[in-house]
Amino acid sequence: MSVRLMVVDDHRLLAEALASALKLRGHRVLAAAAPTSGAADLVVGRAPEVCLFGTAAPAVPGTFDPVVRIRRERPQTAVVVLGPVPSPRGIAAAFAAGAAGYVRHDERIEGVERAMVKARAGEAAIAPGLLQSAFAELLDPVSQPDDEGRRLLRLLTPREVEVLVRVAEGEDTRLIAAGMRIAPSTARTHVQRVLMKLGVGSRLEAAALAARTGLLDRAAGTRQGPGTVG
């Protein structure tokens, strides 16, 4: 059964690839766009049945603000979030904002289609296993966010703490280098070390982890001043 939809992701290439795959399977794709901050304008203007909303950082505050607006101004459109293996807070934030479903971004295309159809029908579109694991973690957390943030912070040097704060503020390598008065190559090395120590693969994931665990607030409190050229 064909679904009239749009695909929005912070990475245009991912949005276009998924849109192309869904077109080949007979669905009517109204738009494939980036970034997700513009999702609400597109949905309100084109009125799809379903909006696939891709994000790498479901637990970051403000991520689902466009979903809140879609729910308010275009309640007929079902939003299905495509995201990483989330924290319980990520799932909760998505549904609290008005999303109708949550699908892991490593799901097969058939799974995405099933979620689209269920969401359009007014059903909650989320894999039972994903929901169960989220509830399990909420009921019996391994560690409190504050504890986890403290543990992660101990892994970083003061220099790396400052780098993390700057990464979370959206600074690129050039701005980090200028702000810390270090060479761009040194700034790049610091960023890579931070990602490695936190066990994440990108700056966005590092920022999301820092926000989710409370590490960002702790890091901001210990941020040091400008350094020397390195």
C-alpha positions in Angstrom: 0.0 0.0 0.0 1.5 3.3 -1.2 2.3 6.0 1.4 2.6 9.7 0.7 5.6 10.8 2.7 8.7 12.9 3.1 12.1 12.1 4.4 14.1 14.6 6.5 17.5 14.0 7.9 20.4 16.2 9.1 22.4 14.4 6.4 21.0 15.1 2.9 22.7 12.0 1.4 20.9 9.7 3.9 17.6 11.4 3.2 18.0 11.1 -0.5 19.1 7.5 -0.4 16.1 6.4 1.8 13.8 8.4 -0.4 15.1 6.7 -3.6 14.7 3.2 -2.0 11.1 4.0 -0.9 10.2 5.3 -4.4 11.4 2.1 -5.9 9.0 0.3 -3.6 6.0 2.3 -4.9 5.7 5.0 -2.3 5.1 8.7 -3.2 8.0 10.7 -1.8 7.1 14.4 -1.7 10.5 15.6 -0.5 13.9 14.4 0.7 15.5 17.2 2.6 18.0 18.4 5.2 18.4 19.5 8.0 15.7 18.3 10.4 15.2 21.8 11.7 13.2 22.6 8.6 11.0 19.6 8.8 8.0 21.4 10.2 7.9 24.0 7.4 8.0 21.2 4.8 5.3 19.1 6.5 2.9 22.1 7.0 3.5 23.1 3.3 3.2 19.7 1.6 0.9 17.7 4.0 2.4 14.2 3.7 0.7 11.3 5.5 4.0 10.3 7.1 7.3 12.2 7.8 10.4 10.1 8.4 12.6 12.2 10.8 16.2 11.0 10.9 18.4 12.1 13.9 21.7 10.9 15.3 21.0 12.6 18.7 17.6 11.8 20.0 18.5 12.6 23.6 19.8 16.1 22.9 17.4 18.8 24.1 15.6 20.6 21.3 16.0 17.8 18.7 12.3 17.1 18.5 11.1 20.7 18.5 10.1 20.4 14.8 8.0 17.3 15.8 6.2 19.3 18.5 5.2 21.9 15.8 4.2 19.3 13.3 1.9 17.7 16.0 0.4 21.1 16.7 0.0 22.4 13.2 -0.4 19.3 11.1 -1.7 16.5 13.5 -2.8 14.4 10.5 0.9 13.7 9.6 2.4 10.9 11.5 6.1 11.3 12.4 8.3 8.3 12.5 11.8 8.9 14.0 14.8 7.1 12.5 17.6 7.1 15.0 20.5 5.2 16.6 20.1 2.6 19.4 18.6 5.2 21.8 18.7 5.8 25.5 15.3 5.6 27.2 15.3 9.4 27.3 15.7 9.4 23.5 12.6 7.3 23.0 10.7 9.2 25.7 11.6 12.5 24.1 10.4 11.4 20.7 7.0 10.2 21.9 6.6 13.1 24.2 7.1 15.5 21.3 4.3 13.7 19.4 6.2 11.1 17.3 4.1 8.0 16.3 7.1 5.7 16.0 10.8 5.1 16.5 12.8 2.8 14.2 16.5 2.1 14.5 18.5 3.5 11.6 20.0 0.1 10.9 16.5 -1.4 10.3 15.8 -3.1 7.0 13.7 -1.2 4.5 10.8 -3.6 5.1 10.9 -2.6 8.8 10.7 1.1 7.9 7.7 0.4 5.6 5.9 -1.5 8.4 6.4 1.5 10.7 5.1 3.9 8.1 1.9 1.9 7.6 1.3 1.5 11.3 1.9 5.1 12.1 -0.4 6.2 9.3 -3.1 4.0 10.8 -2.7 5.7 14.2 -0.7 2.9 15.9 2.5 3.2 17.8 5.3 2.1 15.5 8.1 0.7 17.6 9.7 -2.7 17.8 8.6 -4.5 21.0 12.2 -5.5 21.8 13.3 -1.8 21.6 10.4 -0.7 23.9 11.1 -3.5 26.4 14.8 -2.7 26.6 14.0 0.9 27.1 11.6 0.2 30.0 14.1 -2.3 31.5 16.7 0.4 31.6 14.3 2.9 33.0 13.2 0.6 35.8 16.6 -0.8 36.6 19.3 1.7 35.4 22.9 0.6 35.4 23.9 3.9 36.7 22.3 7.3 37.2 23.2 10.0 34.6 25.0 12.0 37.2 27.2 9.0 38.1 27.8 8.2 34.4 28.8 11.8 33.7 31.2 11.8 36.6 32.8 8.5 35.4 33.2 9.8 31.8 34.6 13.1 33.0 37.4 11.3 34.9 38.5 9.8 31.5 39.3 13.3 30.1 42.2 15.6 30.7 41.4 19.3 31.4 42.4 20.1 27.8 40.0 17.5 26.4 37.2 18.7 28.7 37.5 22.2 27.0 37.5 20.5 23.6 34.3 18.6 24.4 32.6 21.8 25.5 33.6 23.5 22.3 32.5 20.6 20.2 29.1 20.6 22.0 28.8 24.3 21.2 29.2 23.5 17.5 32.7 24.8 17.0 34.6 23.3 14.1 38.3 22.4 14.2 39.4 25.9 13.0 37.3 27.6 15.8 38.5 25.2 18.4 42.1 25.9 17.4 41.7 29.7 17.4 39.8 29.7 20.7 42.3 27.5 22.5 45.3 29.1 20.7 46.6 25.8 19.4 47.4 24.5 15.9 44.5 23.0 13.9 46.3 19.7 13.8 46.6 19.7 17.6 42.9 20.5 17.9 42.0 17.7 15.5 44.1 15.3 17.6 42.3 16.4 20.8 38.9 15.9 19.2 39.9 12.4 18.1 41.1 11.5 21.6 37.8 12.8 23.1 35.8 10.6 20.7 37.9 7.6 21.4 37.7 8.0 25.2 33.9 8.5 25.1 33.5 5.5 22.8 31.6 7.4 20.1 32.2 7.8 16.4 31.3 11.4 15.7 31.2 14.9 17.3 27.4 14.9 17.3 27.4 11.6 19.2 29.9 13.0 21.7 27.6 16.1 22.2 24.6 13.8 22.6 26.3 11.6 25.2 27.6 14.6 27.1 24.1 16.1 27.3 22.4 12.8 28.2 24.7 11.9 31.0 25.1 15.3 32.5 28.8 15.3 31.4 28.3 18.6 29.5 27.2 20.5 32.6 30.1 19.1 34.6 32.5 19.8 31.7 31.3 23.4 31.4 32.0 23.9 35.1 35.6 22.8 34.8 36.4 24.4 31.4 39.8 26.0 31.5 40.9 29.2 29.9 42.9 29.8 26.7 46.0 27.6 26.3 49.3 28.1 24.6 50.2 27.3 21.0 50.7 23.6 20.5 
